[in-house]
Amino acid sequence: MEKIALDFDNAVQKLGVPVTAQQKQKLLDFLQLLHKWNKAYNLTSVRDPEQMLYVHILDSIAVAPLLSKNTYIDVGTGPGLPGIPLAIMYPDKQFVLLDSLGKRIRFIKQVAYELSLTNIEPVQSRVEDYQPETAFDGVLSRAFASISDMLSWCQHLTDDKGVFLALKGQYPEQELANLPDGFTMTSADELIVPGLDADRYLITVKRTQVEG
């Protein structure tokens, strides 16, 4: 882990995201747990911990500077990505981590316990069936679905002011051309993730405001 810790320091410096010593430790502890549990639970196709650092941890925290709201739901979170790294970065924000597979939710509960993360709530449910008590400020998705499907399945999770944040690979031109009525893209931020030779974008979509 010593080399991974050094790689982390170098990458974070390039990323330009401030990370405290405590946050770094928790992110690396999460990486270790992910690697350990992955052997039995098959949580991610990425097997090498060094690769996990870039593909999962850094790719997730690259989004951190773009989160300006207080409550988020990470739909199709898998093993807690990007929700757990973002919850570590923002202990003052609340994250619901939603997935339909029990083994993933069990893993997330274990991570929350071992890392003392009090600002995440793991929920096992299909997104269409989940009814929150209060609307979320933002819906996050990473490799979950097309943007149209995300909006269709998740629009009940926010109110009129809520934002939909889709973490994508290549710029999703076709998906954005087919946005459903009532929604508009407000920004497309290119994310440069050190050590990751791939296009990454955070697409922000909001409901179209009706003048009246």
N, C-alpha and C positions, 0 to 999 in steps of 0.2 A: 504493500500500500504506500510505501514511501515514495516510489516513483510516481504513482498516481496523484499523491498529494502535491508533488512538485509540478506535475503537468497541470493540475487544477489551478495552482497559483499563477502559472504562466498564462493559462487560457483566460482566467478571470481578469487579469491585468489587461489583456488585449480586448476582452469583451467590454471593459469599462463599467462593470456593474459592481458597486461596493458590497463586499461580503465580509462580515465580522469573523473573528476566529471561532466563535461559537457556532455561527451558521455554517462555516466551512466544515467543522467537525460533524455537524448533524447531516450535512449533504454527503460526506464521505461515509458516515455510518449507514445512511440509507442505501448508498451504493453497495456496501458490503452485505446488507440484509437482502437486497435485490439479487445479488449474485448467489448468496447462500440458498435462498428459497427457490430460486429459479431452477436449481438442479432437480428438485422434487416436484415443483408446481408448474414448471414450464410457463412462466409469466411473460417472458419476452424471447424473441428469436435471437437476440444479441446475447452471446455467451461470455465473451471476453470482458472482464471488468474495465479494462482500459478503454475499450470501445464504448462500453456503457457510459463512461464518464462524458464522452462527447455527444453520443447519440441521444442519451436520455437526460443526464443531469444538466450539462451546459445548454443543450437545446431548450430545456424547460426554463432555466433562469434567464435566458436571453430575452424572454417575454416580460420579465419583472418590471423594467422601467416603463412599460406601456399600460400597467394596471393602475388606474386612478380611482377605482370604486372600492367599496367596502365588503360586499358579499358576492361570492362567485359559486357557481356550480360547474364542476368539471365532468362533462358527460362522456361516457365510454372511457373512463379514466384508466382502464387496464390495471396495472400495478401501482397506480397513483401518479400518472404522468399526464400533464405537467403539475398536477395539484399539490403533491407532497413537496417538491422543491420550491414551489411558489409559496406554500404555507410556511416553509422554513424561512424564506426571504421576508415574508410579511406576517410576523406573529400577531399584528393588530388587525389583520383582515380575516374573514371567515370563509372557509371553503367546504362545500359539500362535494364528496367524491362518489360519483354514481357509476355503478357497473352492474351488469346482470349476472355475472359469474361469481358464485360464492367463494371460490378459492382466492380470487383477487381481493375480495372484500376482507376475507380472513387475514390475508397478508397485510393489507392496509391497516387493519385494527392492531396487528402485532407491531407494525412500524410506529403507529401513534403511541402505543404503550411504551415501547423501548426508547423512543426519542422524546417522550413527554410532549407530544404535539397536542395542544388543547384546542387548536383552532381549525381542526378538520373533523368532519362528520362522515364516516363511510356509510353508504347506503346501497343495499343490493336491490335493484329494481330495473326494469326496462324503463327507458326515459319517458315513453308515452304514458306509462302507468303511474309515474311519480307525481304526486300533487303536493307542492310545497305549501307550508302554512303562510309564508309571506314571499313576495316576489323577490327574485335575486336582482342585484345590480348588473350582473354580467354572466353570460353563459360561455364557457371555454370548451373547445374541442380540439383534439390533436389526433389526426389519423382516424377520425370517427366515421365520417360520412361526407357526401357532397354537401356543399353549402346549402343548396335548396332543401335537401333532406333534413339537415340540421335545423334550419329555420322552421320547417314543417313540424318536426317532432318536438322542438324545444320552445316554440313561441309562448306556450302557457307558463313558462318558468320565469318570465320577466313581465314588468309592466311596460307602459309606453316609452319610458325613458331608458329601458334596459339595452345593453349592448351585447352583440354576438361576436365572439372572438374565435376565429378559425385559424389554427396553426397549420400551414400548408407547405408543401414542397415547392414545385415549380409554380410560377404565377398562374392562378386558376382562371385564365381568361374566359374559357368556355362556361365554367360554373357561374362566373359573375355576369355573363351575358344572359343567363337563364334564371336570374334572381326572381323569386315570386313577387307578385304585386304586393305593394305595401311595405317593401323593404328597399333600402338603398345602402350601397357601400360608402362609408365615410372616410376610410383610409386603408392603405395597403403599405405596411412597413416591412422593408426588407431587413432580415436579420442575418448578420454576419456572425456565424458561430465558429470560433477558432477550432481548428482540427477537424472540421466537418466540411468535406468537399461536396456540398450539395446546396441547392437553392432552398431558402427558407423565407417564408412570408407570414406575417400576421395580418389577416384580413379582418377589418372591423365593419360590421353591418349594424344598422339601426332601423327601427321602424320609420317609415316616411311620415314626417309631421304634416298633418292636414291643416292648411290655413283656414281660419274661420273665426 
